[in-house]
């Protein structure tokens, strides 16, 4: 009731796992708003499962919704990365509103676009690492491993380390 979605545009609708799309939307305040609403962008599978989600304050931290004047459109750009684990399928890209302070979702979820996730043409082949590490960096990258380190070193010796990263 407080905000109106005026327009939106989706940059790309045919993607592969690991790629990113962006949504540019324009919102308008219908009256004075007390809460700093967040926009939530979701990638939803045909089974209703949320495969990916991102949220940020509409208008950004510099111009949150309580500062908007009624009737003036405000631009919000959100980017959503397709997870490496997303299967080849059709997905819905949906937008919702949320009060970050309470976690409460508001109004109806709006379908922004239908997305097609196709198989990536790139196939990652794990290198032979002397030391397996397997450290996950927030679902975006994995430090897969490193080359075998010298068994013995003396003060002043140069240490060369080769790290193997994998975008997830």
Secondary structure, DSSP 8 states (H G I E B T S, - for coil): --EEEEEEEES-SEEETT-EEEEEEEEEESS---S-EEEEEEEEETTS-EEEEEEEETTTTTS-GGG--TT-EEEEEEEEE--TT--SEEEEEEEEEEETTTTEEEEEEEEEEEEEEE--S--------SEEEEEEETTTEEEEEE----S---TT------EEEEE-
